[in-house]
């Protein structure tokens, strides 16, 4: 989740002017923009680059992974992650921890929760959120039955900056031993939080055999994965629970961010014909609007690619990044909206080819739009970035954030957040079989 900071009227006007040029293209078209090397080089040379520096992270134990990184309403950064417990010391299997970064320094590391009955993997990860009343919110996944993918979402709140946390409450209350996860959160007013999750209550089982699996190609009888949302208040009481989509991709990440007109929620859809393009749902003062496609990729895929989209917002503008393999060519794309997600321009192709892994993230402010994605080839894995004008009209810089020693999915999902024009990036590497977190930042050269 990348929630925009509060904007003054002057800043809002500037943002609207700077982002109004998002190219919309013809409705229903499936073309994508791409820049040739000469054009990209000329555009990059015309704009001063930002400099990469190491970003030392707080003291984190060995075997840390599943990071989340957000900017809070006060401009500080919140980083959360999961650590494996030390069995020799009698610790529970997993602990969810966080730290705050402000004024160039980290707070002490604090523990949100610890447990031995959690569902933990590289793709379906916890998230942290902050509301303007100073409260922090966090979710994680708790096993409910022996089946591999039988787990629920639980939510906790802290009213004292993370020193203490409430007893967790279940987000889904259907009581079925099925999959519930791939959560997104966003602020609702000053003191509530919205939660979206993929809900398997109609799938009939917790092993994916009933709804398409991660790669099995099985059909979705007796039911499909759904997308649901609810709002939780300071007492963790729910309201406004609803089903937004009765058939979604089974295990792709969702993401949400707040525009000046309300939240945007992005996810991978699914049709009976197995078209799995990226959808966006937006809410305004009248409620949730019907989901629409960000772009017509028409990717037909008989199983879940475990590769969801990312969204970032600033004022009424938004960027969405995603992976597709339409035409049997792995590709990462980035599209822009200037009207709070009502319409999106023709997407840019960030990279295509068999090395492209996806696992994207994006960030946006009045200065630039950023995108992250992963590749893997015979030389190993790399985390790449690109920086554009906020309306995607020109590319300003691209490169590699890091070359990774790990391979495969264990390196998880990278994250990016912006503060005062500086980009902060965190990712997981796997070294000698142990996951560890790493950070970098990109700041304007003095």
C-alpha positions in Angstrom: 0.0 0.0 0.0 1.3 3.5 -0.9 -0.9 6.2 0.6 -0.4 9.7 -0.5 0.5 12.4 2.1 -2.0 15.1 2.8 -1.8 17.8 0.2 -2.3 21.6 0.4 -4.5 23.2 -2.2 -1.5 24.6 -4.0 0.3 21.2 -4.1 -2.9 19.6 -5.3 -3.2 22.0 -8.1 0.4 21.5 -9.1 0.0 17.7 -9.0 -3.1 17.9 -11.2 -1.3 20.1 -13.8 1.8 17.9 -13.8 -0.1 14.7 -14.2 -2.8 15.7 -16.5 -0.9 14.5 -19.6 -1.4 10.7 -19.0 -1.9 9.3 -22.5 -5.2 7.4 -22.6 -5.0 5.7 -26.0 -8.1 4.3 -27.7 -10.5 2.6 -25.4 -10.2 -1.2 -25.6 -6.9 -1.2 -27.5 -4.2 -3.6 -26.5 -1.1 -1.7 -27.7 1.7 -0.7 -25.4 4.2 2.1 -25.5 7.9 1.4 -25.5 10.9 3.6 -25.9 13.9 2.6 -28.1 17.3 2.9 -26.6 18.3 6.2 -28.3 15.1 7.9 -27.1 15.6 6.5 -23.6 19.2 7.6 -23.5 18.3 11.1 -24.7 15.6 11.5 -22.1 17.8 10.1 -19.3 20.6 12.5 -20.2 18.3 15.5 -20.0 17.4 14.9 -16.4 19.9 14.8 -13.5 20.2 11.2 -12.1 19.5 10.3 -8.6 22.3 8.6 -6.7 22.1 5.1 -5.2 23.4 4.7 -1.6 23.1 1.8 0.8 20.3 2.2 3.2 21.3 0.4 6.4 18.3 -1.3 8.0 17.6 -1.7 11.7 19.1 -4.6 13.6 17.3 -7.6 12.2 17.8 -11.2 13.2 19.0 -13.8 10.8 16.3 -15.4 8.6 14.2 -12.3 8.0 11.9 -12.0 5.0 8.5 -10.9 3.8 9.1 -7.1 4.1 6.5 -4.4 3.8 7.4 -0.7 3.5 5.0 2.2 3.6 5.0 6.0 4.2 2.9 7.0 7.2 0.8 10.2 7.4 3.5 11.9 9.3 6.1 11.3 6.6 8.0 8.6 8.4 8.6 5.1 6.9 7.3 1.9 8.5 9.1 -1.3 7.7 7.7 -4.7 8.8 9.0 -8.2 8.3 8.8 -11.8 9.6 11.6 -13.4 11.5 12.0 -17.1 12.2 12.1 -17.9 15.9 15.1 -19.7 17.6 13.8 -23.2 18.5 16.8 -23.7 20.8 15.6 -20.8 22.9 12.0 -22.1 22.9 10.8 -19.3 20.7 7.6 -19.6 18.6 8.2 -20.4 14.9 7.6 -16.9 13.6 7.5 -13.2 14.8 6.2 -10.2 13.0 8.3 -7.1 13.8 8.5 -3.5 12.7 10.6 -0.3 13.0 10.0 3.3 12.1 12.5 5.4 10.1 12.3 9.2 10.6 14.8 12.1 10.4 17.5 9.8 9.1 17.4 7.3 12.0 15.6 4.0 12.9 13.5 3.5 16.0 14.0 0.4 18.2 12.7 -2.8 16.6 9.3 -3.8 18.2 7.4 -7.0 18.0 3.8 -7.0 16.7 3.0 -10.7 17.3 4.5 -14.1 17.6 3.1 -17.5 16.8 3.6 -21.1 15.9 0.4 -21.6 13.9 1.0 -19.0 11.1 0.9 -19.5 7.4 4.1 -18.0 6.1 5.4 -18.0 2.5 7.1 -15.8 0.0 4.0 -14.5 -1.8 1.2 -14.0 0.8 2.8 -11.7 3.2 1.8 -9.4 6.2 1.3 -5.7 5.8 1.4 -2.7 8.1 -0.8 0.4 7.9 -1.1 3.8 9.7 -4.0 6.2 10.2 -4.0 9.9 11.0 -4.9 9.3 14.6 -1.5 7.8 15.2 -2.7 4.2 15.3 -0.9 1.4 13.6 -2.5 -1.7 12.1 -1.0 -5.0 11.0 -2.3 -8.3 9.6 -0.9 -11.8 9.3 -2.2 -15.3 8.4 -3.1 -18.0 10.8 -3.6 -21.7 10.0 -7.1 -23.2 10.5 -6.8 -26.8 9.4 -4.2 -29.3 8.2 -4.7 -28.6 4.5 -1.8 -26.5 3.2 -3.8 -23.5 2.1 -6.4 -23.5 4.9 -5.8 -20.2 6.8 -7.5 -17.0 7.9 -6.5 -13.3 8.0 -6.2 -11.8 11.4 -5.9 -8.0 12.2 -4.4 -6.2 15.2 -4.2 -2.5 16.2 -1.8 -0.4 18.3 -2.9 2.9 19.7 0.5 3.7 21.3 2.9 3.8 18.4 3.5 0.0 18.4 4.5 -0.4 22.0 1.5 -2.7 22.6 -0.9 -4.4 20.3 -4.5 -5.6 20.6 -5.6 -9.2 20.6 -5.9 -10.1 16.9 -9.4 -10.4 15.4 -10.4 -12.5 12.4 -10.9 -10.5 9.2 -12.8 -13.3 7.5 -15.5 -14.9 9.6 -16.9 -17.6 7.3 -15.3 -20.5 9.2 -14.4 -22.5 6.2 -11.0 -24.4 6.1 -10.0 -22.6 2.9 -7.6 -19.9 1.7 -8.0 -16.3 2.9 -5.1 -13.9 2.2 -3.3 -11.6 -0.3 -4.4 -8.6 1.8 -4.4 -4.9 1.1 -5.1 -2.1 3.6 -5.8 1.6 3.3 -6.9 4.4 5.7 -10.6 5.2 6.0 -11.0 8.7 7.6 -8.8 9.5 10.5 -9.2 6.3 12.6 -10.4 3.4 10.6 -8.8 1.1 8.1 -10.2 -0.7 5.0 -9.1 -4.3 4.3 -9.4 -6.2 1.1 -8.6 -9.9 0.8 -8.9 -12.9 -1.5 -11.5 -15.2 0.0 -11.8 -18.9 -0.7 -15.0 -19.7 1.1 -16.6 -20.9 -2.2 -13.8 -23.0 -3.3 -14.5 -26.0 -1.1 -11.1 -26.9 0.1 -7.7 -25.6 1.3 -5.4 -27.4 -1.2 -6.2 -25.4 -4.4 -7.6 -28.4 -6.2 -11.0 -26.8 -6.2 -10.1 -23.5 -7.7 -7.3 -23.7 -10.2 -4.2 -24.1 -8.0 -0.9 -22.3 -8.4 -0.1 -24.3 -11.5 -2.3 -27.3 -11.7 -4.6 -26.1 -14.4 -7.6 -27.6 -12.6 -10.9 -26.0 -13.0 -12.8 -24.0 -10.4 -15.6 -26.3 -9.4 -17.4 -26.0 -7.1 -16.6 -22.3 -6.8 -14.0 -19.6 -7.5 -11.8 -17.3 -5.3 -13.6 -14.1 -4.5 -12.5 -10.5 -3.5 -14.0 -9.1 -0.4 -13.6 -5.9 1.6 -14.5 -4.6 5.0 -13.9 -1.6 7.3 -12.5 -1.9 10.8 -12.8 0.8 13.5 -10.5 1.5 16.5 -12.3 -1.2 18.5 -11.7 -3.6 15.6 -15.4 -3.8 14.9 -16.2 -4.5 11.3 -18.7 -2.7 9.0 -19.5 -2.5 5.3 -18.3 -6.0 4.5 -19.0 -6.9 0.9 -18.0 -9.1 -2.1 -16.4 -6.9 -4.8 -15.7 -9.7 -7.3 -17.2 -13.2 -7.4 -14.3 -14.7 -9.5 -10.7 -13.6 -9.2 -7.3 -15.1 -9.8 -6.5 -17.5 -7.0 -3.3 -16.4 -5.4 -2.0 -13.1 -6.9 -1.2 -10.2 -4.6 -3.7 -7.3 -4.3 -2.7 -3.7 -3.6 -4.4 -0.5 -2.6 -3.7 3.2 -2.3 -5.7 6.3 -1.5 -6.4 9.0 -4.0 -7.9 12.4 -3.3 -11.2 10.9 -4.4 -11.0 7.6 -2.5 -9.3 4.3 -2.5 -8.0 2.3 -5.5 -7.8 -1.5 -5.3 -5.9 -3.4 -7.9 -5.9 -7.2 -8.4 -5.7 -9.9 -11.1 -9.1 -10.8 -12.4 -10.3 -14.1 -13.8 -13.0 -14.9 -16.3 -14.7 -18.3 -17.1 -12.5 -18.3 -20.3 -9.4 -18.0 -18.0 -8.5 -14.4 -19.0 -6.4 -13.1 -16.1 -5.9 -9.4 -16.7 -5.4 -6.6 -14.1 -8.6 -5.0 -12.7 -9.1 -1.8 -10.7 -11.9 -1.1 -8.3 -12.4 2.4 -7.0 -14.6 3.8 -4.3 -16.0 7.3 -3.9 -18.7 9.0 -1.9 -21.3 6.8 -3.6 -19.5 3.5 -2.8 -17.5 1.0 -4.7 -17.7 1.2 -8.5 -17.7 -1.9 -10.8 -14.2 -3.2 -11.4 -12.7 -2.4 -14.8 -9.5 -3.5 -16.6 -6.5 -1.3 -16.4 -5.5 -2.5 -19.9 -6.7 -5.2 -22.3 -3.9 -7.7 -22.3 -6.2 -10.6 -22.9 -3.8 -13.0 -21.2 -5.4 -16.4 -21.2 -3.8 -18.5 -18.4 -5.3 -21.7 -17.0 -3.6 -21.4 -13.6 -2.6 -18.7 -11.1 0.8 -17.0 -11.9 1.2 -15.8 -8.3 2.2 -12.4 -9.7 0.0 -9.5 -8.7 -0.1 -5.8 -9.5 1.0 -2.8 -7.5 -0.6 0.7 -7.3 0.7 4.1 -6.1 -1.2 7.4 -5.9 -0.6 11.2 -5.5 -3.6 13.5 -5.4 -5.9 12.3 -8.2 -3.1 10.5 -10.1 -2.1 6.9 -10.0 0.3 4.4 -11.5 -0.3 0.7 -11.8 2.5 -1.8 -12.5 2.0 -5.4 -13.4 3.2 -8.6 -15.0 1.6 -10.4 -18.0 2.7 -13.1 -20.3 0.1 -12.4 -23.1 1.5 -13.7 -26.4 3.7 -16.1 -24.4 6.1 -13.3 -23.7 6.8 -12.4 -20.0 6.4 -8.6 -19.8 6.2 -5.9 -17.1 4.1 -2.8 -17.8 3.3 0.5 -16.1 0.2 2.7 -16.7 -0.9 6.1 -15.5 -4.2 7.6 -14.6 -4.9 11.3 -14.1 -8.5 10.9 -12.9 -8.2 8.8 -9.7 -8.3 5.5 -11.6 -11.4 6.0 -13.7 -9.3 5.6 -16.8 -5.7 4.6 -17.6 -3.4 5.6 -20.4 -1.7 3.2 -22.8 0.9 1.4 -20.7 4.7 1.5 -21.0 6.5 -1.7 -21.5 9.3 -1.7 -18.9 10.9 -4.9 -20.0 9.9 -8.1 -21.9 11.6 -11.4 -22.4 12.0 -14.8 -20.8 14.1 -13.4 -18.0 11.3 -11.2 -16.7 9.9 -12.4 -13.4 7.5 -9.6 -12.6 7.0 -9.2 -8.8 6.5 -5.5 -9.2 6.1 -2.4 -7.1 5.5 1.2 -7.9 5.7 4.6 -6.2 4.5 8.1 -7.2 4.9 11.7 -6.1 4.9 15.1 -7.7 8.4 14.6 -8.9 8.5 11.1 -10.4 6.9 7.8 -11.0 9.0 4.7 -10.0 8.7 1.0 -10.8 10.6 -2.1 -9.5 10.6 -5.5 -11.0 12.7 -8.7 -10.9 14.5 -10.7 -13.6 16.3 -14.0 -13.6 18.5 -15.5 -16.2 21.6 -17.8 -16.4 23.6 -15.2 -14.5 21.1 -15.1 -11.6 18.5 -12.7 -10.3 18.5 -8.9 -10.4 16.2 -6.2 -9.0 15.7 -3.4 -11.6 14.1 0.0 -11.4 13.0 2.8 -13.7 12.1 6.4 -13.0 9.8 8.5 -15.1 8.1 11.8 -15.2 4.9 11.6 -13.1 2.8 11.4 -16.3 5.1 8.7 -17.8 5.8 11.1 -20.7 9.6 10.6 -20.4 12.0 8.2 -18.9 14.5 9.8 -16.6 16.6 6.9 -15.3 16.8 3.1 -15.0 19.2 0.6 -13.7 19.8 -2.3 -11.3 19.1 -1.8 -7.6 20.9 -5.0 -6.7 22.3 -8.3 -8.1 21.0 -11.1 -5.9 22.6 -14.3 -4.8 19.3 -16.0 -4.3 17.2 -17.6 -7.0 13.6 -18.6 -7.4 10.7 -17.3 -5.5 12.4 -17.2 -2.1 13.6 -13.7 -2.8 10.0 -12.6 -2.5 8.5 -9.2 -3.3 10.6 -6.0 -3.3 9.1 -2.8 -1.9 9.5 1.0 -2.6 8.4 4.1 -0.8 9.0 7.9 -1.4 9.8 10.6 1.1 10.6 14.2 -0.1 11.7 12.9 -3.4 14.0 10.2 -2.1 13.2 6.6 -3.0 13.7 3.9 -0.4 13.8 0.3 -1.5 13.9 -3.0 0.5 14.2 -6.5 -0.8 14.9 -10.1 0.3 18.0 -12.0 -0.7 18.8 -15.7 0.2 22.4 -16.3 1.1 23.6 -19.8 2.1 20.0 -20.8 2.4 19.0 -18.0 4.8 16.8 -15.1 3.8 17.9 -11.6 4.8 16.7 -8.1 4.2 18.6 -5.4 2.3 18.0 -1.7 1.6 19.0 1.1 -0.8 17.9 4.7 -1.3 18.0 7.0 -4.3 18.4 10.7 -3.6 19.1 13.7 -5.7 22.8 14.4 -6.1 23.7 17.5 -4.0 
